[in-house]
Amino acid sequence: MIQIATILWQYLKTKYRQPFRTREELMQWQNKKVETFLSKILPRSPFYQDYYQNRSIHDWRKFPTIDKQIMMEHFDSLNTAGIQKEEAFQLALQAEESRDFTPMIRDITVGLSSGTSGNRGLFLVSKQERLRWAGVMLAKLLPRSLFQPHRVALFLRANSNLYSSIQQGKIQFRFFDLIKPVEQHLQPLLDYQPTILVAPPSLLRLLAEEKRFGKLSIQPEKIISVAEVLEPLDRKQIEAVFDQTLHQIYQATEGFLATTCEHGTLHINEDILVVQKEYLDHDSGKFSPIITDFHRITQPIIRYRLNDILVEKKDPCPCGSPLMAIETIEGRCDDIFIFLAQNQHKPITVFPDFIRHAIISAHPAIEEYRVIQHQMDQLEISLRISDGETQQIEQAVIQAIKKLCQKLQCQMPKIHFTPYQYQTGVTKLRRIQRNFSLATHDSEGDNNHEYPTL
């Protein structure tokens, strides 16, 4: 009964909170929340107490940042539950192998991030945090009232006690394991007839194709993309087949970061956390978010720098919300391509969106693609083509990349075409991927920064 009451209270508070009239009012409220949070949490986390020693909490916006590497190196002293990293990893790995995600350490849920960048992270969430998260999630995502029936189909790499916390009252929840072939899910999904469908865009594309060919007759009220970058190519196909706006959840190990409003605009959840912008390119509005979550107690997230590329929305959203609006989640900083400048060895930054636009605008027959940069002068491009001459379409892609290089005044890389192959499952789909470290190209001293700018 207490669990339902906690979820309901958080749902009502999130759903019907008096909206902030201006950004200034929102930021003043956030400041008070963070200062109160820090005064309580810093004495409980030996790592943060030492990391921020002799600093006033009133100056928290300028505190040193942390990242995944720092968090994992100091995991034992950073968390406030006294949980050791080795114990948590062992439990999480056992869950991954057995596909039973219910075991906990005391009442603490332990999970692994998917490790897109090759560096897996741990997350800890207490029972109280799970219930609060469930209330916020329901308030932001349900298309109708909490008291009406909903059937949620959730396609993810791993289940979690986080998601089972949502299953309350008239809300049914069913986990579909991405590790299984999509064919095994079609009949159970058809029988279930979800009102809400949550899945990575690569899986939603497959389900859309099954529906287009008459093999899957479902019509959810709301479809939500999660876990992978939502590409324009995927959005177009999914929305056309299901005949509705595709929504998004931006969530990571570090928190429940953003959701879409009724207009499909992604808004940062600034009512539960703070996002500061570390600009990668001011002119285009590209930045990496620095997160401070003033609700995470078990594993505090304070001035945490995410390795993602977000693009701020220039025009106001029609919904009128003062919460920060995001045009798109472009990818990871690890996947910024680096080309050589013309007539010199100076590196040139090429953001994922530049590559993405060049590929999808090259020819309308391109249905799927992946671009991998193996070296500064070597690209591997995989295409799935609906119709037309393969050689002709590949030449169109080469010309599009060449045009981009001319615009950026960088050297044209060698391009190797390979067949398109991707299977949904444990690995996230990364359409734009850099497969080498910048450190390997620093020997001549030309690159003194992590991400050189144009």
N, C-alpha and C positions, 0 to 999 in steps of 0.2 A: 504493500500500500504506500509506503514511504517512497519507493522508487517511482511509482506513477505520479505521486504528488510533486516530486522534484522535477520530473520531466515536464509535467503540466505547467508548473510555475515558470520554468525557463521558457517554455513555448509561449505562454501568454505575455511574459515580460519582453521577449524578442519581437513577437508579432504585433503587439499593441503599444510598445514604448512610444512616448511622445517623440515625434521626429525632430531631429536637429534642424534649426532654421538656417544656419550658416555653417561654413567650414570653421570659422573662428570659434563658434559655440561648441562644435564637435571637438576641436583640438583642446580647448580649455577643459572639457569634461574628461578627455583621454588623459591629459596631464595629471589631473587629480587621481584618476584610477591607477595610473602607473606608479605615482609616488606612494600611494597607499600600499600597493602591491609590493613594491621594493622594500618598504620599511618592514614588512612582515616576512618576506622571502629571503632577503640577503643573510640574516642571521642563521637561517636553516640550511644554507648551501655553502659548505666550506670553500668550494671553488670560487663562487661569485664574491664571497666575502673577501677573499684574498685578491681576486682580480680587480675589484672596484674599491680597494681600501683607500682611505683618505680622500674619497670623492663624495661630494654632496649629491643626494638623490634628486635635488632640484635641477641638477645639470645632467640628468640621465640621457638626454638626447645626444650628448657628446661622449658618452661612455665608449671605451674600446669595444670593437665588435668581436663576435666569435663566429665560427663556421662549423661544418660537420667534423672536420679533422680535430679541431680543438674540443668540441663536445665529446667525441669518442675517446680522445686521449685522457680526458678528465671526467669520464662518465661516473666513476665511483663517488667522487667528491662533489660532482655537480648536482646529481639527483638528491632529493630530500627524503627518499624512502629507505636509504641505506642498502640499496640493491647493488650487487657487484656485477660488473660487465660480463664476466665469464659465466656467471649463473644465468644471467638474462639471455645471453647468446645461446647457451645450451638449450634452454627452454624454447626459444624462438626457432632454432634449427630443427628441434624434434617436432615442433608443430608443422613446419614446412614439409618434413618428410612424411609424417603420419596423416597430414591434412586435417588434423584435429586441432582447432585453434582455441579451444576452451580453457586449457590449463593456465593458471595464473600463479604469480608469486604473491602470497597472501591475497589481497583483493586487487592487485595491480596487474593490468593487462600488459603483456610484453609483445612487441611486434618488430618486424624487420622492414626497413624500406626496401624498395625494389632494386636499388643500387644501379640506376641508369648510368651513372658516371663511373661505375666499377668500384664504388666505395659504399658498402652497405652500412646503414645506420640503424640504431635501436631506438624505439620509442616506448615510453612508460606512461600509462594512464590509469589513474585510480578509479574506484567505483563512482565516487562523487563527480569526478570529471567526465566519466562516460555518460552519466545521466544528464549532466548539464549540456554536454555536446549533443546528445540526442534531442533535447528540447530545442536547441538552436537550429539544428539540422532540419527538424520537422517544420519549424516556423518559416524557414527560408525556402523550403523545397516543395512542400505539399501544394498541389494545385487547388485543393479544396480544404475544408475545415478538418481539423484533427479528429473530430467526432464522427466523420463520415468514413466509410470503408475505403481502404487503399490496399492494393497488392503490388508490392515492390519486388522487381526482379533485379538482382545485383550481380553483374558479371565482374569478377575481380580475380587477381592472381592469388589472393589469400583472404580467408574470412577473418573475422575478429569479433571479440566481445563488444567492441565499439558498435558494430552494425547490428548485432543481436539486441542491443539496448533499445533500438528503434522499435522492436516488435512489441507493441503495447496496444491493448484494447482491440479496436477494429483494424489495426494496421497489421497486415501479414507481410512477412519478409521471407524471401527465398534466395539463397546463395547459389550461384552457378559458377562452378570452378573453371577458370580459364585454362587450366592445365589439361582439361579434357577436350577432345575434338568438338568443333561447333556442331557437327552432325548429331552428336549424342544429346545435345541440349534442345533440339528443335521440337520434338514431341512434348517433353516436359514443359517447355515454354508455351507451346500451343495450348496444352491442358490448363496451365496456370492463368493465362490471359491477363498479363500484368497491366495495371493502370499506370504504373511508373516503371520505366526501363532505364537502368543505369549501367553504362558499359564504356570501355575505351572506344574511341572512334574507329579503330581498325576492326573491332568486333561488330560495331554498329553498321559498318559498311557491308560486312558479310550477311548480317541479318536483313539489311535492306535489299540485298541481291536475292536472298531467299524469298522475301516478300514480293519483290518485283516479278519473280518467275512463278508465283502462285504456290510456293511450298510452305509459306508461313503466314497465316491469317491472324495477325494481332494488330491492334490499333491502340497503343497506350495514349493516355491523356497527355503525358509529359515524357520526353526523352532527354536524358542528361548524359553528357560526355564527361568522362573522367580519365585520370591517370596518364594520358598522352596528350601531346600538342594537337589541338584541333586545327587541321589544315583546311583552307578554303575549298579544296577539291573534295574532301570528305564531307564537309558541311553541306555543300551543294547537292551531293548525291543522296545523303541521308534525309535532308529536308524535303527533297523532291519526292522520294518514295513514301515517306510517312506523312507528307503534307502538313507540316507544322514547324514552328521555330525550334531549333535545337538549342538546349540550354547547357550550361557548363557548371561544374564544380572544380575549383582550384584548391586542392588539398594536398598536403605533403606531410612527411614525418613531423615537420615543425608546426603544423596547425591547420585549421580549417580557414583558409585564406580568403576565398572569394566565391561568390555565387552570382548567377544572372538574375536580373529583374524581369518583369513581365515583357519588356521590350527586347530581351535577349542580350542586354548589355552586362558585361561582367563588372561587378562592384566589389571592392575590397571590403571584408567584414570588419570595418573599423569600429563597430560596436563591441567587438570582443578582443581586438588587437590593434596595434599601431604598425603601420608600414611607412618607413622613411625611404627616400629614393636616393640611390647611388647611381648617378647618371653615367651611362656608357656613351651616349650621344645626345646632347641637349636638343639639337635641331629637330631630330626625328622623335624625341620623347622616349628613347629607349633607356631603361634603367634596370638595375638589380634591386630587389626589395630587401630592406633590413627590418626584421620583424621583432617586435616586443609584444608578447602575449601576456596580458595582465590577468589571465585566468589559470594558466598552467602552473601548478604548484609542485607536482611530483617530479617533473623534468622541466625546470624553468627555461623558457626561451626568451632571452634578453639580448637585444641588439644583435640578433642572429642574421648573418648575411647569407641569403639564398643565392645559389649559382644559376638563377634563371634570368631570362631576358623578357621584361614586360614592356609594353608600349602604352603610354598614357593616352587617354582619349582627349582630343582637343576640344570637341564640341560637347556642350552639356547634353546629358541623357534626357529624353522626353519624360522619364519618370520623375524628374525633379529632385532625386536624392542627392544630398551633399556628400555621400560616401564616394570615395575615389573610384572613378570609372576607368576601366582598362580596355583599350582597343583590341589588343590581342596578347596572348602569351606566345612569344616567338620561338622559344627553345631554351637551350642551356648555353651559358657562356663557354662551356667546354666545346661547343659545336660552332663557335664563330670560326669561319674559315680565314686562313692567312695566305694571301698571295704575295708575290714579289712585285715591287713597283717597276715600271718600265725604266730601263737603262740604269738600274741600281739595285742594291740588295736590301733596300728598306722594305720592311713588311707592311702590308696594307690589310686593314681589317675589312672583312666581307661578312656582314651579318646574315644569319640564316634566311631572313626574309628576302634579301636580294637574290639568293640562289633559288628560293621557292618561287618567286615571281617569274624569274627567267625560265624555269622549267614549265610551269603550268600555262604560261602565255605563249610558249613555243609552238604548240599545236593542239587543237581541240580533241584529238584522238587519244591523248595521254590520259589514262584512267588512274594509274598508280605509278609511283616513282620512289626511288631512293638515291641519294647522292652522298658518297663517302669520299672524304679527302684523305688520301693516304700519305701524301707529302705535299709540300707547297706547290709543286708543279704537276701533281697527279690526282685526277678525279676518276672515281668509278661511278657510273650512272646506270641505274637499272630502271627499265620502263615496262609498264604493261599497257599495251595499245589496243584500243577497241577495233579499229580497222585502219586500212591504209598501208602504204609501203613503209616497212620498218626503216629501211635505209634513208628514205626521204625525211621521215620524222626525226631520226637521229641527227641528220644534217641540220634540221631546223633547231634542234637543241644546241648543237655546236655553235650555230650562228647567234643564238640568244646569249650563250655564255661569252662568246667573243664580243658582242655588243656591250655586255655588262663590264667586261675587262677594259674596253676602250673608255667607257664612261668613268670608271674608277682609276684609269691610268695605271693598270697593273698588267703583268705578263699573262698571256693566255696559257692555262695549264694543259697538259696532255689529258685526253679524255678516253677512257676505256669503257665500252658498253657491255653489260652483262644481263642475263635474263632476270626478270623481277621474281623474287621469291621472298615470301614472308608467311610465317605460320603463327597465328595468335596463340598465346600461352604465357609462359613465365616471363619472356622478354618483351619489354615495351617496344613499340614501333618508333624508331627514330628515322625520319625521312631525310634529315640533314644531319650528318655525323662527321666529326673530325677524329681521325684515328691516330693522331700523333701529338706528342706533347711539345709545347712551345720551347721548353727547356732544351730540347735536342737541337734547336736552331739558334742558340744564343752564343755559339762559340766565337763568332766574329764581332760580338758586342753591338750588333745593330738593334737588338730588341731589349730595351731596358725596362719595359713595362709589361705587365701581364697581358694587357689588351691594347696594342697600338691603335691610335685613332687616325681617321682620315685627315 
